[in-house]
Amino acid sequence: MRPASRGALLFLTLVLLTGVAALPAAAQEGALDSAPPTGVKPEEIITRFAAREKLFKDAREHYTYRQDIKVQTRDGNTVTGEYHEVFDVLYDDKGHRIENVVFAPQSTLEQGGLGLDEGDVQDFRNRLPFVLTTEEVPEYNILYVGQQQEDTLHCYVFDIAPKQIVGKKRYFQGRIWVDDHDFQIVKTYGQAVPETRSAKRGKTEHLYPKFTTWREQVDNQYWFPTYTRADDTLQFNTGDIHIREIVKYEDYKRFGSSVKILYQGQEVPKSDDKDQKQPQPPDQNPDQKKPDATTNPQPPQK
């Protein structure tokens, strides 16, 4: 983002959420049980979900969808600035990604003290959702912290943090929930790192809101993100800025392509539309429930 009237700079890095079927925003969340997993080691869980993440990452590149991004600066209940864009992600006959903007009014974020730049726009499209594949696991410290019920899902819970910051690369730090049946990430809570802070007024700062992302099954096999929400106060040296962000993806549809999606050497079949789940749309004004306050995500120790 570029500095606005108050000189604050915010890189709005979000886990992009999809709207096929968001999990209820006020999800029923059980207590965190620190007991070790039964019948499987944490290292095996990591290996299995990382392999599934690679499948998810490859599969999602072969789906069309609609993305809805809304970022607001707020003063209490008053919206002081807003950025809103809706576009369809499509593919041409050669499989190249294209975007069709369907709604994009003039941004008023600068009235709230913030301004988007091209880097932020690319973050919305490409940076997230956070994916942790087999190739990316060595970059992170991953700490098993317990088991927890998320609605009807029983999950293994891990805290993760980058081992080191390399160059200008950006990372995720926080907590992930892994379904114990499909061994796929179904929820994340955390923020993008690193941040750039300064005690000197007027010096550019890069701060990131904490967000929660829920995933939902698409085509009865892929756990795609469905809804992301951030409601945070960023403490710039020029003053605090309260922001609220909601990013949704809707209408996932696998497009016709000769490209095969493989898992363990075998092609993943396309699901029959009549067998696909028909979820309810998400609450547009959810009452966010953050992870257990007694177990806030902390960077795992090396």
Secondary structure, DSSP 4 states (H G I P E B T S, - for coil): -EE-TT---B----PPP--SSPPPTT--B---B-PPPSSS-HHHHHHHHHHHHHHHHHHHTTEEEEEEEEEEEEETTEEEEEEEEEEEEEE-TT--EEEEEEE-PPP-GGGGTEE--HHHHHIIIII-S----TTTGGGEEEEEEEEEEETTEEEEEEEEEES---TT--EEEEEEEEETTT--EEEEEEEEE--B--SSTTS--BB---EEEEEEEETTTEEEEEEEEEEEEEEETTEEEEEEEEEEEEEEEEPP-SPPPEETTEEPPPPPGGGS--PPPPPSS-----S-GGG---PPP-
